[in-house]
Amino acid sequence: MRAAAALALGLWLAAGARALGADRTPDQPAPAVKLTLGQLLERARANAQLEAADHAIAAAEAQWREAVRAWIPQFQFQAVLAPSPDIKCRNLAGQRDTENCVSTTNPNPSLDAVGFGVFGRVEVTGGMPLYTFGKLAAARELATQGVHAAHRKADQTRADLELNVRKAYFGAKVTREVLATIAEGRERLTEAITKIEKDLDKDDSDVSETDLLRLRSAAATVDSRALEADKGRELALAALETLAGTAGADVDDGPIVPAPLAKKSTERWIDLARAQRPESRLLDVAMTAKKQQLELEIARYYPDLALVGTLTYAYAGTADDPKNAFYSDPFNTFGFGVALALKGTLDYHMKVPRVDKLRAELAELEANRRAAQGGIALEVKKALADVREAERRLPVLARGKKAARSWLVAVTQSFSVGLAQAKEFNDALIAYFEAELRTLQAVYDFNVAVAQLGRATGTDPATP
């Protein structure tokens, strides 16, 4: 009986699984919640990993909104409130006169010249880009690709999560059936041991102490395998609890059966993987984003044409306001202006290397993309090889199981009337239950291989 491979899933998932229901004692387990695969997948969509991916998408969308609103005029303002200086205008005769101001009192105002008034000043400046030689368009497209990348990463997280749910689901089912098979075999061994013990008490010469020891040794082996299978089931259920976020999560009562699989050629599976697998689509997004980044850097060779404006208002209660357009009076003023402006930098000795760097990175990304596509094709071929091997194994094991069952039935009947030895019964029993366990293992291997194929191609393997 081979149970180790069927338990591998539980051991693997338990390494990273967080036990739920820590507030329950071993005597107070959570009631079992039996769920189908579809229900488990639905509950897994509330997993914290997917929640984090949704937040990452929201952050990327916020950045996109910032990029598409970059054309909207932006304004800055500054407001100042302070004590007003005491400054009076004088004409040539030394009289106070704001119309013919040629000199002032307190020509160098200081704290000693502060009057009993208030000085206030407000400045507003703003600008609006009119033409940026493609900078705004490139920035918008770059932000759009950021949103696409966040969605593809969420798809990747979801695909990994669903694969783990499927593995745990099939692992819980197969270990449950393994335990049922082991229990049936243990019951038959117990009956055989009881019969031999009675025959030995009657001094039956057809049985010996060696026969009894042989069956007891087989029973101990069966008990050991039962403990291994029980551990595997516990670990698979613990993984389901964590992944589905449901205390007491268990699988439905149906038997484990081969998963549905659509028939497609190897080339078709590979084409699907390159078109729909999250990692492949993420590579496409990365290529587009790098191209936009290059276009943005090239656009920075050129200046930006913008519409700029300013508005200033200031008032000082104890400072005169001279009536002369050529005077620059910071204490009493009101003015505004609008102009066209060109803004750019002349650091071409830095811009050219940046563009060269991005071109090299784009070529590197393209080479890595081709390599990754080859790796994806290899992964698909491996998954297909696993599927086809397990699929071919199923009918072979079914024939072996049928023959082993016929052997066991015949030997059991003979053993019950004393026409077969304990060794024959032991060999037939072990052969049958090993065939049964190998069949269960083959179904589990096939289902996991189908799930791996779905992950490798980014599709539902059952869809034609």
BAKEFI-558966 format. One record per residue (C-alpha): chain; x, y, z. Coordinates in Angstrom, 2 decimals, always signed. Layout:
! BAKEFI-558966
@c = A	x = X	y = Y	z = Z
...
***
This chain:
! BAKEFI-558966
@c = A	x = +0.00	y = +0.00	z = +0.00
@c = A	x = +1.43	y = +3.29	z = -1.06
@c = A	x = +0.11	y = +6.29	z = +0.87
@c = A	x = +3.18	y = +8.56	z = +0.98
@c = A	x = +2.57	y = +10.18	z = -2.39
@c = A	x = -1.08	y = +10.80	z = -1.59
@c = A	x = -0.02	y = +12.53	z = +1.62
@c = A	x = +2.54	y = +14.80	z = -0.04
@c = A	x = -0.05	y = +17.50	z = -0.68
@c = A	x = -0.99	y = +17.74	z = +2.98
@c = A	x = +2.61	y = +17.89	z = +4.10
@c = A	x = +3.44	y = +20.60	z = +1.56
@c = A	x = +0.47	y = +22.82	z = +2.32
@c = A	x = +0.78	y = +22.47	z = +6.09
@c = A	x = +4.27	y = +23.98	z = +6.01
@c = A	x = +2.73	y = +27.36	z = +5.28
@c = A	x = -0.81	y = +26.92	z = +6.63
@c = A	x = -1.96	y = +28.88	z = +9.66
@c = A	x = -4.17	y = +26.84	z = +11.95
@c = A	x = -7.61	y = +28.34	z = +12.48
@c = A	x = -9.83	y = +28.04	z = +15.51
@c = A	x = -7.01	y = +28.43	z = +18.06
@c = A	x = -9.56	y = +29.23	z = +20.74
@c = A	x = -11.01	y = +25.71	z = +20.55
@c = A	x = -9.65	y = +22.86	z = +22.61
@c = A	x = -9.07	y = +19.41	z = +21.07
@c = A	x = -12.24	y = +18.28	z = +22.85
@c = A	x = -14.24	y = +21.06	z = +21.16
@c = A	x = -13.55	y = +20.81	z = +17.42
@c = A	x = -15.43	y = +23.04	z = +15.02
@c = A	x = -18.40	y = +21.32	z = +13.41
@c = A	x = -17.58	y = +19.97	z = +9.97
@c = A	x = -18.71	y = +22.17	z = +7.07
@c = A	x = -18.87	y = +19.95	z = +4.01
@c = A	x = -18.26	y = +21.91	z = +0.83
@c = A	x = -17.95	y = +21.12	z = -2.84
@c = A	x = -14.95	y = +22.23	z = -4.85
@c = A	x = -16.94	y = +25.12	z = -6.30
@c = A	x = -18.01	y = +26.29	z = -2.85
@c = A	x = -14.44	y = +26.11	z = -1.57
@c = A	x = -13.19	y = +28.13	z = -4.52
@c = A	x = -15.91	y = +30.71	z = -3.93
@c = A	x = -14.97	y = +31.08	z = -0.25
@c = A	x = -11.29	y = +31.31	z = -1.12
@c = A	x = -12.03	y = +34.51	z = -3.05
@c = A	x = -12.26	y = +36.25	z = +0.33
@c = A	x = -8.71	y = +35.22	z = +1.15
@c = A	x = -6.44	y = +37.95	z = +2.52
@c = A	x = -4.04	y = +37.51	z = -0.41
@c = A	x = -6.77	y = +38.47	z = -2.86
@c = A	x = -7.84	y = +41.33	z = -0.62
@c = A	x = -4.27	y = +42.66	z = -0.74
@c = A	x = -4.31	y = +42.32	z = -4.54
@c = A	x = -7.56	y = +44.33	z = -4.70
@c = A	x = -5.93	y = +47.11	z = -2.66
@c = A	x = -2.97	y = +47.09	z = -5.06
@c = A	x = -5.42	y = +47.52	z = -7.96
@c = A	x = -7.10	y = +50.42	z = -6.16
@c = A	x = -3.70	y = +52.09	z = -5.66
@c = A	x = -2.84	y = +51.68	z = -9.36
@c = A	x = -6.21	y = +53.12	z = -10.38
@c = A	x = -5.65	y = +56.12	z = -8.12
@c = A	x = -2.30	y = +56.70	z = -9.81
@c = A	x = -4.03	y = +56.45	z = -13.19
@c = A	x = -6.57	y = +59.11	z = -12.17
@c = A	x = -3.70	y = +61.36	z = -11.16
@c = A	x = -2.09	y = +60.90	z = -14.58
@c = A	x = -5.24	y = +61.61	z = -16.60
@c = A	x = -5.87	y = +64.82	z = -14.61
@c = A	x = -2.39	y = +66.22	z = -15.18
@c = A	x = -3.70	y = +68.65	z = -17.84
@c = A	x = -5.97	y = +70.42	z = -15.33
@c = A	x = -4.58	y = +73.83	z = -14.24
@c = A	x = -2.72	y = +73.76	z = -10.94
@c = A	x = -2.53	y = +76.68	z = -8.55
@c = A	x = -0.37	y = +77.60	z = -5.57
@c = A	x = -1.08	y = +80.33	z = -3.07
@c = A	x = +0.68	y = +82.06	z = -0.21
@c = A	x = -0.94	y = +84.28	z = +2.42
@c = A	x = +0.93	y = +86.48	z = +4.92
@c = A	x = -0.43	y = +88.42	z = +7.90
@c = A	x = +1.90	y = +90.67	z = +9.91
@c = A	x = +2.16	y = +94.07	z = +11.67
@c = A	x = +2.12	y = +96.95	z = +9.20
@c = A	x = +5.18	y = +99.24	z = +8.87
@c = A	x = +4.67	y = +103.00	z = +9.35
@c = A	x = +5.74	y = +104.53	z = +6.01
@c = A	x = +4.58	y = +107.92	z = +4.72
@c = A	x = +5.18	y = +109.52	z = +1.30
@c = A	x = +6.82	y = +113.00	z = +0.98
@c = A	x = +7.03	y = +115.37	z = -2.01
@c = A	x = +9.91	y = +117.75	z = -2.80
@c = A	x = +8.67	y = +120.18	z = -0.19
@c = A	x = +8.74	y = +117.50	z = +2.47
@c = A	x = +4.97	y = +117.38	z = +2.70
@c = A	x = +2.94	y = +114.15	z = +2.81
@c = A	x = +1.86	y = +113.51	z = -0.77
@c = A	x = +1.03	y = +110.12	z = -2.39
@c = A	x = +0.65	y = +111.71	z = -5.86
@c = A	x = +4.18	y = +113.15	z = -6.04
@c = A	x = +6.06	y = +110.82	z = -3.74
@c = A	x = +9.83	y = +111.30	z = -4.05
@c = A	x = +10.84	y = +110.11	z = -0.58
@c = A	x = +9.41	y = +108.28	z = +2.42
@c = A	x = +9.71	y = +108.22	z = +6.13
@c = A	x = +11.54	y = +105.22	z = +7.51
@c = A	x = +13.36	y = +104.39	z = +4.26
@c = A	x = +14.71	y = +101.22	z = +5.90
@c = A	x = +11.79	y = +99.87	z = +7.94
@c = A	x = +12.64	y = +97.92	z = +11.07
@c = A	x = +10.82	y = +96.75	z = +14.15
@c = A	x = +11.08	y = +100.28	z = +15.53
@c = A	x = +9.02	y = +101.54	z = +12.57
@c = A	x = +6.05	y = +99.21	z = +13.05
@c = A	x = +2.74	y = +101.06	z = +13.29
@c = A	x = -0.57	y = +100.15	z = +14.79
@c = A	x = -1.91	y = +98.54	z = +11.64
@c = A	x = -2.11	y = +95.16	z = +9.94
@c = A	x = -0.25	y = +94.07	z = +6.82
@c = A	x = -1.72	y = +91.33	z = +4.65
@c = A	x = -0.52	y = +89.85	z = +1.37
@c = A	x = -1.96	y = +87.08	z = -0.85
@c = A	x = -0.24	y = +85.63	z = -3.90
@c = A	x = -1.77	y = +83.08	z = -6.28
@c = A	x = +0.18	y = +81.52	z = -9.15
@c = A	x = -0.87	y = +78.80	z = -11.54
@c = A	x = -0.23	y = +77.10	z = -14.83
@c = A	x = -1.79	y = +74.78	z = -17.37
@c = A	x = +0.14	y = +72.61	z = -19.86
@c = A	x = -0.82	y = +73.32	z = -23.47
@c = A	x = +1.61	y = +71.14	z = -25.38
@c = A	x = +4.15	y = +68.72	z = -23.89
@c = A	x = +5.43	y = +66.85	z = -26.96
@c = A	x = +3.72	y = +63.64	z = -25.80
@c = A	x = +4.72	y = +63.67	z = -22.14
@c = A	x = +1.17	y = +63.71	z = -20.81
@c = A	x = +0.00	y = +61.01	z = -23.22
@c = A	x = +2.96	y = +58.78	z = -22.34
@c = A	x = +2.36	y = +59.30	z = -18.63
@c = A	x = -1.32	y = +58.36	z = -19.04
@c = A	x = -0.47	y = +55.22	z = -20.97
@c = A	x = +2.19	y = +54.30	z = -18.42
@c = A	x = -0.39	y = +54.63	z = -15.63
@c = A	x = -2.84	y = +52.53	z = -17.66
@c = A	x = -0.28	y = +49.77	z = -17.93
@c = A	x = +0.21	y = +50.02	z = -14.18
@c = A	x = -3.48	y = +49.22	z = -13.71
@c = A	x = -3.20	y = +46.30	z = -16.15
@c = A	x = -0.16	y = +45.01	z = -14.26
@c = A	x = -2.02	y = +45.15	z = -10.94
@c = A	x = -4.89	y = +43.14	z = -12.46
@c = A	x = -2.53	y = +40.54	z = -13.92
@c = A	x = -0.78	y = +40.16	z = -10.55
@c = A	x = -4.19	y = +39.68	z = -8.92
@c = A	x = -4.97	y = +37.01	z = -11.54
@c = A	x = -1.68	y = +35.32	z = -10.70
@c = A	x = -2.47	y = +35.33	z = -6.98
@c = A	x = -5.97	y = +34.00	z = -7.67
@c = A	x = -4.64	y = +31.21	z = -9.91
@c = A	x = -2.10	y = +30.11	z = -7.27
@c = A	x = -4.78	y = +30.17	z = -4.59
@c = A	x = -7.22	y = +28.14	z = -6.68
@c = A	x = -4.52	y = +25.59	z = -7.49
@c = A	x = -3.77	y = +25.13	z = -3.79
@c = A	x = -7.49	y = +24.77	z = -3.01
@c = A	x = -7.82	y = +22.07	z = -5.66
@c = A	x = -4.80	y = +20.20	z = -4.34
@c = A	x = -6.10	y = +20.34	z = -0.78
@c = A	x = -9.59	y = +19.28	z = -1.91
@c = A	x = -8.34	y = +16.26	z = -3.83
@c = A	x = -5.89	y = +15.45	z = -1.03
@c = A	x = -8.67	y = +15.43	z = +1.58
@c = A	x = -10.82	y = +13.22	z = -0.64
@c = A	x = -8.15	y = +10.69	z = -1.49
@c = A	x = -6.94	y = +10.34	z = +2.10
@c = A	x = -10.54	y = +9.79	z = +3.25
@c = A	x = -10.92	y = +6.96	z = +0.74
@c = A	x = -7.49	y = +5.61	z = +1.63
@c = A	x = -8.59	y = +5.44	z = +5.27
@c = A	x = -11.80	y = +3.65	z = +4.27
@c = A	x = -9.82	y = +1.14	z = +2.21
@c = A	x = -7.37	y = +0.56	z = +5.04
@c = A	x = -10.24	y = +0.09	z = +7.49
@c = A	x = -11.77	y = -2.56	z = +5.24
@c = A	x = -8.46	y = -4.37	z = +4.92
@c = A	x = -7.89	y = -4.18	z = +8.68
@c = A	x = -11.31	y = -5.72	z = +9.28
@c = A	x = -10.50	y = -8.65	z = +7.01
@c = A	x = -7.16	y = -9.15	z = +8.75
@c = A	x = -8.84	y = -9.09	z = +12.14
@c = A	x = -11.27	y = -11.78	z = +11.03
@c = A	x = -8.41	y = -13.90	z = +9.70
@c = A	x = -6.37	y = -13.48	z = +12.89
@c = A	x = -9.37	y = -14.46	z = +15.01
@c = A	x = -9.91	y = -17.58	z = +12.89
@c = A	x = -6.28	y = -18.66	z = +13.17
@c = A	x = -6.27	y = -18.07	z = +16.92
@c = A	x = -9.34	y = -20.33	z = +17.25
@c = A	x = -7.75	y = -22.98	z = +15.01
@c = A	x = -4.57	y = -22.89	z = +17.12
@c = A	x = -6.66	y = -23.34	z = +20.29
@c = A	x = -8.14	y = -26.45	z = +18.64
@c = A	x = -4.63	y = -27.71	z = +17.77
@c = A	x = -5.49	y = -27.58	z = +14.05
@c = A	x = -2.47	y = -28.92	z = +12.18
@c = A	x = -3.28	y = -26.83	z = +9.06
@c = A	x = -2.25	y = -23.58	z = +10.79
@c = A	x = +0.85	y = -22.60	z = +12.73
@c = A	x = +2.09	y = -19.88	z = +15.02
@c = A	x = +4.04	y = -18.53	z = +12.03
@c = A	x = +0.77	y = -17.93	z = +10.17
@c = A	x = -0.55	y = -15.94	z = +13.11
@c = A	x = +2.62	y = -13.85	z = +13.36
@c = A	x = +2.55	y = -13.17	z = +9.63
@c = A	x = -0.98	y = -11.79	z = +9.83
@c = A	x = -0.24	y = -9.79	z = +12.98
@c = A	x = +2.77	y = -8.24	z = +11.24
@c = A	x = +0.57	y = -7.31	z = +8.28
@c = A	x = -1.98	y = -5.80	z = +10.68
@c = A	x = +0.71	y = -3.65	z = +12.30
@c = A	x = +1.78	y = -2.41	z = +8.87
@c = A	x = -1.81	y = -1.57	z = +8.02
@c = A	x = -2.23	y = +0.32	z = +11.32
@c = A	x = +0.92	y = +2.32	z = +10.57
@c = A	x = -0.36	y = +3.25	z = +7.13
@c = A	x = -3.66	y = +4.31	z = +8.68
@c = A	x = -1.84	y = +6.72	z = +10.98
@c = A	x = +0.03	y = +8.20	z = +8.01
@c = A	x = -3.17	y = +8.61	z = +6.00
@c = A	x = -4.98	y = +10.15	z = +8.97
@c = A	x = -2.19	y = +12.69	z = +9.39
@c = A	x = -2.37	y = +13.53	z = +5.69
@c = A	x = -6.12	y = +14.09	z = +5.92
@c = A	x = -5.76	y = +16.35	z = +8.95
@c = A	x = -3.16	y = +18.45	z = +7.15
@c = A	x = -5.26	y = +18.69	z = +3.99
@c = A	x = -8.28	y = +19.82	z = +6.01
@c = A	x = -6.16	y = +22.34	z = +7.90
@c = A	x = -5.03	y = +23.74	z = +4.55
@c = A	x = -8.65	y = +24.00	z = +3.40
@c = A	x = -9.57	y = +25.86	z = +6.59
@c = A	x = -6.83	y = +28.41	z = +5.94
@c = A	x = -7.39	y = +28.81	z = +2.22
@c = A	x = -11.20	y = +28.97	z = +2.39
@c = A	x = -11.28	y = +30.89	z = +5.67
@c = A	x = -13.84	y = +28.45	z = +7.09
@c = A	x = -13.41	y = +26.71	z = +10.43
@c = A	x = -14.18	y = +23.00	z = +10.18
@c = A	x = -14.01	y = +23.02	z = +6.36
@c = A	x = -14.40	y = +19.53	z = +4.92
@c = A	x = -15.02	y = +18.06	z = +1.48
@c = A	x = -18.35	y = +16.74	z = +0.24
@c = A	x = -19.27	y = +13.07	z = +0.56
@c = A	x = -18.80	y = +12.19	z = -3.10
@c = A	x = -15.96	y = +9.85	z = -4.10
@c = A	x = -12.85	y = +11.12	z = -5.82
@c = A	x = -13.32	y = +10.76	z = -9.57
@c = A	x = -11.17	y = +11.83	z = -12.53
@c = A	x = -11.53	y = +15.55	z = -13.25
@c = A	x = -13.04	y = +16.55	z = -16.62
@c = A	x = -10.50	y = +17.37	z = -19.30
@c = A	x = -11.07	y = +18.77	z = -22.79
@c = A	x = -9.12	y = +17.19	z = -25.62
@c = A	x = -6.73	y = +19.64	z = -27.30
@c = A	x = -3.45	y = +19.36	z = -29.12
@c = A	x = -0.20	y = +20.26	z = -27.41
@c = A	x = +0.18	y = +23.29	z = -29.70
@c = A	x = -3.30	y = +24.50	z = -28.76
@c = A	x = -2.53	y = +24.24	z = -25.03
@c = A	x = +0.69	y = +26.19	z = -25.55
@c = A	x = -1.10	y = +28.89	z = -27.55
@c = A	x = -3.66	y = +29.24	z = -24.75
@c = A	x = -0.91	y = +29.56	z = -22.16
@c = A	x = +0.85	y = +32.31	z = -24.11
@c = A	x = -2.41	y = +34.20	z = -24.60
@c = A	x = -4.14	y = +33.74	z = -21.23
@c = A	x = -1.70	y = +32.75	z = -18.51
@c = A	x = -1.32	y = +35.66	z = -16.03
@c = A	x = +2.47	y = +35.60	z = -16.18
@c = A	x = +2.44	y = +35.74	z = -19.98
@c = A	x = -0.01	y = +38.64	z = -19.99
@c = A	x = +2.06	y = +40.40	z = -17.34
@c = A	x = +5.09	y = +40.16	z = -19.64
@c = A	x = +3.07	y = +41.83	z = -22.40
@c = A	x = +2.10	y = +44.62	z = -20.00
@c = A	x = +5.74	y = +45.05	z = -18.94
@c = A	x = +6.81	y = +45.39	z = -22.58
@c = A	x = +4.17	y = +48.05	z = -23.30
@c = A	x = +5.03	y = +49.93	z = -20.11
@c = A	x = +8.74	y = +49.95	z = -20.92
@c = A	x = +8.00	y = +51.32	z = -24.41
@c = A	x = +5.91	y = +54.10	z = -22.92
@c = A	x = +8.65	y = +54.86	z = -20.43
@c = A	x = +11.09	y = +55.20	z = -23.33
@c = A	x = +8.72	y = +57.52	z = -25.21
@c = A	x = +8.32	y = +59.65	z = -22.09
@c = A	x = +12.06	y = +60.01	z = -21.69
@c = A	x = +12.49	y = +60.95	z = -25.37
@c = A	x = +9.73	y = +63.57	z = -25.01
@c = A	x = +11.77	y = +65.18	z = -22.25
@c = A	x = +14.23	y = +66.33	z = -24.90
@c = A	x = +11.71	y = +69.06	z = -25.69
@c = A	x = +10.32	y = +71.90	z = -23.54
@c = A	x = +6.75	y = +72.23	z = -22.33
@c = A	x = +4.46	y = +74.99	z = -23.57
@c = A	x = +2.23	y = +76.23	z = -20.75
@c = A	x = -0.20	y = +79.00	z = -19.91
@c = A	x = +0.82	y = +80.64	z = -16.63
@c = A	x = -0.83	y = +83.31	z = -14.52
@c = A	x = -0.37	y = +85.22	z = -11.29
@c = A	x = -2.54	y = +87.31	z = -8.97
@c = A	x = -1.21	y = +89.47	z = -6.10
@c = A	x = -2.98	y = +91.56	z = -3.51
@c = A	x = -1.35	y = +93.35	z = -0.56
@c = A	x = -2.54	y = +95.95	z = +1.92
@c = A	x = -0.75	y = +97.73	z = +4.80
@c = A	x = -2.91	y = +99.93	z = +7.02
@c = A	x = -0.11	y = +102.32	z = +8.12
@c = A	x = +1.85	y = +102.48	z = +4.85
@c = A	x = +1.05	y = +104.98	z = +2.11
@c = A	x = +0.32	y = +103.78	z = -1.43
@c = A	x = +2.28	y = +105.95	z = -3.91
@c = A	x = +0.50	y = +106.55	z = -7.23
@c = A	x = +3.27	y = +105.67	z = -9.68
@c = A	x = +3.37	y = +102.72	z = -12.06
@c = A	x = +7.13	y = +102.48	z = -11.83
@c = A	x = +7.16	y = +102.07	z = -8.09
@c = A	x = +7.34	y = +98.56	z = -6.75
@c = A	x = +5.33	y = +98.73	z = -3.59
@c = A	x = +5.21	y = +95.40	z = -1.73
@c = A	x = +2.85	y = +96.75	z = +0.96
@c = A	x = -0.07	y = +98.07	z = -1.11
@c = A	x = -0.60	y = +96.44	z = -4.47
@c = A	x = -3.04	y = +94.60	z = -6.67
@c = A	x = -2.18	y = +92.99	z = -9.96
@c = A	x = -2.56	y = +89.96	z = -12.20
@c = A	x = -1.06	y = +88.65	z = -15.38
@c = A	x = -1.31	y = +85.82	z = -17.93
@c = A	x = +1.45	y = +84.62	z = -20.26
@c = A	x = +2.68	y = +81.80	z = -22.43
@c = A	x = +5.78	y = +80.09	z = -21.11
@c = A	x = +8.30	y = +77.52	z = -22.34
@c = A	x = +9.90	y = +75.40	z = -19.68
@c = A	x = +12.60	y = +72.83	z = -20.12
@c = A	x = +16.07	y = +71.75	z = -19.08
@c = A	x = +19.28	y = +71.72	z = -21.10
@c = A	x = +20.87	y = +68.68	z = -19.42
@c = A	x = +21.10	y = +66.68	z = -22.66
@c = A	x = +24.35	y = +65.17	z = -21.47
@c = A	x = +22.18	y = +63.36	z = -18.88
@c = A	x = +19.07	y = +62.77	z = -20.99
@c = A	x = +20.81	y = +60.88	z = -23.79
@c = A	x = +22.29	y = +58.21	z = -21.47
@c = A	x = +18.88	y = +57.77	z = -19.83
@c = A	x = +17.29	y = +57.08	z = -23.22
@c = A	x = +20.10	y = +54.67	z = -24.12
@c = A	x = +19.58	y = +52.88	z = -20.82
@c = A	x = +15.84	y = +52.47	z = -21.43
@c = A	x = +16.46	y = +51.15	z = -24.94
@c = A	x = +18.86	y = +48.56	z = -23.55
@c = A	x = +16.36	y = +47.61	z = -20.84
@c = A	x = +13.64	y = +47.23	z = -23.47
@c = A	x = +15.85	y = +44.88	z = -25.49
@c = A	x = +16.68	y = +42.95	z = -22.31
@c = A	x = +13.00	y = +42.64	z = -21.44
@c = A	x = +12.18	y = +41.39	z = -24.94
@c = A	x = +14.89	y = +38.70	z = -24.66
@c = A	x = +13.63	y = +37.68	z = -21.22
@c = A	x = +10.10	y = +37.57	z = -22.59
@c = A	x = +11.13	y = +35.14	z = -25.32
@c = A	x = +12.93	y = +33.00	z = -22.75
@c = A	x = +9.88	y = +33.06	z = -20.48
@c = A	x = +7.60	y = +32.04	z = -23.34
@c = A	x = +9.86	y = +29.06	z = -23.94
@c = A	x = +9.70	y = +28.20	z = -20.24
@c = A	x = +5.90	y = +28.43	z = -20.30
@c = A	x = +5.78	y = +26.04	z = -23.27
@c = A	x = +8.04	y = +23.60	z = -21.39
@c = A	x = +5.83	y = +23.80	z = -18.29
@c = A	x = +2.74	y = +23.10	z = -20.38
@c = A	x = +4.40	y = +20.09	z = -22.00
@c = A	x = +5.40	y = +18.74	z = -18.58
@c = A	x = +1.87	y = +19.20	z = -17.23
@c = A	x = +0.47	y = +17.46	z = -20.31
@c = A	x = +2.93	y = +14.59	z = -19.89
@c = A	x = +1.81	y = +14.17	z = -16.26
@c = A	x = -1.85	y = +14.24	z = -17.30
@c = A	x = -1.41	y = +11.70	z = -20.09
@c = A	x = +0.71	y = +9.36	z = -17.97
@c = A	x = -1.84	y = +9.34	z = -15.13
@c = A	x = -4.66	y = +8.96	z = -17.66
@c = A	x = -3.02	y = +5.89	z = -19.22
@c = A	x = -2.30	y = +4.49	z = -15.77
@c = A	x = -5.98	y = +4.47	z = -14.75
@c = A	x = -7.27	y = +1.62	z = -17.01
@c = A	x = -4.15	y = -0.46	z = -16.35
@c = A	x = -4.67	y = -0.22	z = -12.60
@c = A	x = -8.39	y = -0.90	z = -13.01
@c = A	x = -7.59	y = -4.21	z = -14.69
@c = A	x = -5.08	y = -5.06	z = -11.98
@c = A	x = -7.60	y = -4.16	z = -9.26
@c = A	x = -10.24	y = -6.38	z = -10.87
@c = A	x = -7.84	y = -9.33	z = -11.04
@c = A	x = -6.66	y = -8.80	z = -7.46
@c = A	x = -10.25	y = -8.69	z = -6.22
@c = A	x = -11.08	y = -11.96	z = -7.95
@c = A	x = -7.96	y = -13.49	z = -6.41
@c = A	x = -8.93	y = -12.23	z = -2.94
@c = A	x = -12.50	y = -13.52	z = -3.22
@c = A	x = -11.29	y = -16.96	z = -4.27
@c = A	x = -8.63	y = -17.20	z = -1.56
@c = A	x = -11.00	y = -15.87	z = +1.12
@c = A	x = -13.55	y = -18.56	z = +0.34
@c = A	x = -10.88	y = -21.24	z = +0.41
@c = A	x = -9.31	y = -19.87	z = +3.59
@c = A	x = -12.66	y = -19.81	z = +5.40
@c = A	x = -13.08	y = -23.60	z = +4.86
@c = A	x = -9.43	y = -24.40	z = +5.51
@c = A	x = -8.40	y = -25.01	z = +1.89
@c = A	x = -5.95	y = -22.10	z = +1.71
@c = A	x = -3.03	y = -21.19	z = +3.92
@c = A	x = -2.67	y = -17.95	z = +5.84
@c = A	x = +0.21	y = -16.89	z = +3.60
@c = A	x = -1.99	y = -17.15	z = +0.50
@c = A	x = -4.72	y = -15.13	z = +2.19
@c = A	x = -2.18	y = -12.54	z = +3.34
@c = A	x = -0.65	y = -12.21	z = -0.14
@c = A	x = -4.06	y = -11.88	z = -1.84
@c = A	x = -5.29	y = -9.34	z = +0.70
@c = A	x = -2.18	y = -7.18	z = +0.38
@c = A	x = -2.26	y = -7.40	z = -3.43
@c = A	x = -5.89	y = -6.28	z = -3.58
@c = A	x = -5.59	y = -3.36	z = -1.23
@c = A	x = -2.34	y = -2.20	z = -2.79
@c = A	x = -4.14	y = -2.25	z = -6.15
@c = A	x = -6.99	y = -0.25	z = -4.62
@c = A	x = -4.62	y = +2.33	z = -3.14
@c = A	x = -2.63	y = +2.61	z = -6.35
@c = A	x = -5.88	y = +3.27	z = -8.21
@c = A	x = -6.82	y = +6.02	z = -5.77
@c = A	x = -3.33	y = +7.44	z = -6.11
@c = A	x = -3.65	y = +7.45	z = -9.90
@c = A	x = -6.95	y = +9.36	z = -9.74
@c = A	x = -5.38	y = +11.87	z = -7.34
@c = A	x = -2.31	y = +12.23	z = -9.58
@c = A	x = -4.53	y = +12.75	z = -12.63
@c = A	x = -6.67	y = +15.41	z = -10.93
@c = A	x = -3.64	y = +17.29	z = -9.62
@c = A	x = -2.00	y = +17.10	z = -13.06
@c = A	x = -5.19	y = +18.53	z = -14.64
@c = A	x = -5.17	y = +21.34	z = -12.05
@c = A	x = -1.50	y = +22.02	z = -12.83
@c = A	x = -2.34	y = +22.11	z = -16.53
@c = A	x = -5.04	y = +24.67	z = -15.83
@c = A	x = -2.56	y = +26.79	z = -13.87
@c = A	x = +0.08	y = +26.46	z = -16.59
@c = A	x = -2.31	y = +27.56	z = -19.33
@c = A	x = -4.43	y = +30.04	z = -17.39
@c = A	x = -7.61	y = +28.28	z = -18.52
@c = A	x = -10.24	y = +25.84	z = -17.29
@c = A	x = -9.00	y = +22.46	z = -18.61
@c = A	x = -12.61	y = +21.24	z = -18.92
@c = A	x = -13.53	y = +23.99	z = -21.40
@c = A	x = -13.43	y = +22.71	z = -25.01
***
